[in-house]
Amino acid sequence: MTNSHLLVGASTSTARPVVRRISPSDLYDSLARGVDDFVAMPSHAIFLCVIYPMLGIFLIALTMGNSLLPLAFPIAAGFALVGPLAAIGLYELSRRRESGLDSSSEHTLDVLHSPSLGAIIALGLLLMGIFLMWLVVAEALYIANFGYATPPPLAQFVRNVLTTHAGWRLIVIGTGIGFLFAVLVLTISAVSFPLLLDRDVGAAVAVYTSIRVVAANPMTMALWGLIVAALLLVASIPFFLGLTVVMPVLGHATWHLYRRAVEPDPNPRLEYVSQGRPRRSAADFPSALFPTRK
């Protein structure tokens, strides 16, 4: 039963989420709404995403001067593969703001109370697995071109990659394989996480719905992938610091793109309400200790 809920959720309806046809104008409108959300909630977005560029700087610094140097670029580029998971708190803030609910920063953790939490974790682990697979492939590709020898110092390493036949082969083939990984992640996660926050549909249904969205809008979603890749590339150039703005904007925009690509749920889920303890009077002691007291 638990595995069934993880995959297909707890919805009693047999109807699948209805997928819409979207156009490039929907992408631009989603980006505009993402910017609007970021302007309205800048401190929240930066709080959520500052760890993203800092982690990138740390991991690249970690690889400098040792045998992991060839993985510095694959690690940085591969962050886009787990970006949909990293932005899940942003989807929640946009969802709450859209519904007219309190969108203060503590609500970024409301996902922990979601009935779809198990499915969200499962999908997150899938993305992490794809990221690790990308690193394994990248390392194997480097070894195939440069062998098992210890990488040279950074300056020589860069010259080897940029000025040799093996280096250019590594760049071309690596870029092609990385593109395939990016297409895979875009296809299975374009709307998966927002859908799981919005409905208790299960990981399998969320992934299948995302695939259906991409299949119904191949050119538009390809454009969306290019926009995301371009923005992440530009934001990564100044030591990843631009990601503190680009990541939240893209995260918020992804929620609004989901709203355009998938019909609203005719039976929306109830909001989680924290069950705070009622205030007690000193006169209630010690009877308040007994659970039978109303």
Secondary structure as UniProt FT lines:
FT   HELIX           2..8
FT   HELIX           24..40
FT   HELIX           42..49
FT   HELIX           51..63
FT   TURN            64..65
FT   TURN            67..68
FT   HELIX           69..71
FT   HELIX           72..86
FT   HELIX           88..98
FT   TURN            99..100
FT   HELIX           105..113
FT   TURN            115..116
FT   HELIX           117..146
FT   HELIX           154..163
FT   HELIX           165..189
FT   HELIX           192..198
FT   HELIX           203..216
FT   HELIX           218..236
FT   TURN            237..242
FT   HELIX           243..261
FT   HELIX           282..284
FT   TURN            285..286
FT   HELIX           287..289
FT   TURN            291..292
//
